[in-house]
């Protein structure tokens, strides 16, 4: 087969959309992955049968080095690439699938993350390279917005009166689109986050409704790569343990489940299902669990001092 990789991608996307009847939002995600990740790395004009497992491994290694995507996102792109080559094998006689033997990126276990206590968030913000970085770190930790959502945040999305942040857009690989959930959501704006945003709103430039909240010197959204490097530097300067910038989102989730119903936290975080939100419940330290259980038993013994049957089988 001497067709190009770009043609193979187009054929697979058409197959997914028209034959497999995937949801429009899913097809849109696949198109973004092909456009922003696979084609730049492997080349639209590259003959599809020239692409080797070594090329796929190099693609994965570069994504890890860039540090912009989670292991899960990297592996999802590999699954997509596998499907592209698999269709080319079935329809056009491509001899091998180069993704089949490629290594996958090891993923963290669900719930394996680091969180910052509120006091540590203040230390981190104080150690940031500039006030805007400190504000971004604070807002991330106290609203739970993803990095891409923070980079796409505009002043019209911040409602100081109602104390709400509206999450309408996200920046991924330099492209602005709808959030990961493809739904607009609203998140409470607590005082700590409101204060730092209010401070930024008083800067000399880039404070109109359509301006980004977090900007570079010409008013564009920040470079996520440079921001991650500055985050790492701020952690070291503050004497805090290594963590990912994304863990600030987890810090919010861990706090939120202690205050709000799970259904509310799910909505604030933009999770697709409640199972994802449950990881924060499991992560909350419950050092007082024994005391609380003991108090409950003591109360029950006081109110119902005698033994009585409940009708429940001993075998249940």
C-alpha angles and dihedrals in degrees: 000000000000100000119124127258089240091057090048090053092050092049093049093048090051090048092051093047103041106024103030091036095217118181116275091242091054093049090049090053091050092050091051091050092050094045099042103031118017103038096047091048102041101026128246092235096046112116104251093229091054092066112100138190087256089060091051092049090050089051091053093045092052092051090052091048092050089056095205099114135053121243088252092056092047091051092047089057089051091052089052091049090049089056092051093054092041091057090048089053093050098044105029107025099253102177102218140014107231092200094059094077097033119113120251121224113256110248129214116248114259108272094021102130144112124246133196124224115230092257091054090051088059090050091050093049091049091053094049120119092244141001093261093056090048090051092049092051090049094048091047092053095045102039103033094227116160116244092252090052091051091050091052095045114123129192091251087064093061114082107189093177096056092030094233136130115209114212106209107145142026135199116222121173089347094305120114116220141139117304121279091266090048087230131107112238137179126226129195114257107219122200096259092056094039092055095054092044090050088053092053091048089064095060119118099249141027099033101122119116093259095047121103115253093222110042144167122233093284097043100261122129116276126267107256092208094056091043092055090052091051089047090055090049091050091051091053093046091051092048092241125146120262115275141150122265086237088063088073086069089053089051089060092046092052091051094043097056089058091059111025135050113265091247090059093047090050089055094045092050094045093234120170093218140016092243089071091052091051092071088076092055090056091047097054110103111236102192089153095053094107092049092049093048091046091051090051092051092047091052092048091050090051095049096038107026095165129074114251137172120247098194091247116133117248087229095062 
